[in-house]
Amino acid sequence: MRNMRMSLAPRRAVAALAAVLLAGSVAACGNSDTGGGGDSGNDKIVLGFSQVGAESGWRTANTNSIKEAAAEAGFELKFDDAQQKQENQIKAIRNYIQQKVDVIAFSPVVESGWDTVLKEAKDAGIPVILTDRAVDSADKSLYKTFLGSDFVKEGRLSGEWLVEEKKAATGDVNIVELQGTTGSAPANDRKQGFAEAIAADPKLKVIASQSGDFTRAGGKQVMEQFLKAHPKIDVLFAHNDDMGLGALEAITAAGKVPGKDITIITIDAVKDGMQALADGKFNFIAECSPLLGPQLMELAKKVHAGEEVAPRIETEETTFTQEQAKEALPNRKY
Ligand code: GZL
């Protein structure tokens, strides 16, 4: 009998050990900081991303950075292009909530109108990360963090360069401004920063300011209107390279020399903009980095694991003159 018991005992011990190991492995899978998988059932972190659209070279570089970084991090990425429409972004975020993704990230096309859908995500227990653009929600608990640029600083650096560039000018310096998408954080903030900086010199006057929606077509169309309405334009301040590049076509068609007859300042520093700067068609660019992918994935891992993250993480950026663009161009990643 004892032998029987003895013969039974090892089997029971093995069964008990197997049960413990099995329980441990299940627990590890469910709680691992890289586990998750939402409804997809796999153990990858599932990130739902709503992108503004594909309106500019900056946006294309930003999308590439996010997709490449998600693949590198082993995430399952659900990606939606909202074609610059807020209702499409809200629809995408609601889809991600229904699919029970692990983390939601998005670049809000405009600052306002997000509280309802962000509260739905919060009630569903899904952390949200803002990338690139900010929202004006008073309730900061609706998202975990903001990763992106200081747009006011980009506008301010642009204005400060112009103040220095035109300090010896006599008489009024007439400026036209191509604003980004109406209601967007970069448009609001760049306009604010630029205006604050040029207030240092009363000669510098913004005689016209209108949205070109961050696109080349928009920049060309609005610049054509500016040129028809204003015989003396000394400076163009465009909130992004793409609108500046569109404006180049209108300026040359009007028989003026860009970079000489009209001083051109833009923001982003994407390859085509840097080429125009190196070629002397632009005069100054304030950089706005689109390469947010790797930092976004690190943040997504942390918020998914329930770790605290800083409420705002700003990207490192610089500025370029024509000479600096010539030096930097060969090594530009985007
Ligand atoms: C800025 C980004 C802006 C770029 C534009 O972070 O939101 O949107 O400056 C892009 O080129 O369209």
Boltz pocket constraint, residues with backbone or C-beta under 6 A from the ligand:
constraints:
  - pocket:
      binder: B
      contacts: [[A, 55], [A, 56], [A, 57], [A, 58], [A, 59], [A, 132], [A, 133], [A, 148], [A, 149], [A, 186], [A, 213], [A, 214], [A, 239], [A, 240], [A, 241], [A, 242], [A, 267], [A, 268], [A, 288], [A, 289]]
      max_distance: 6.0
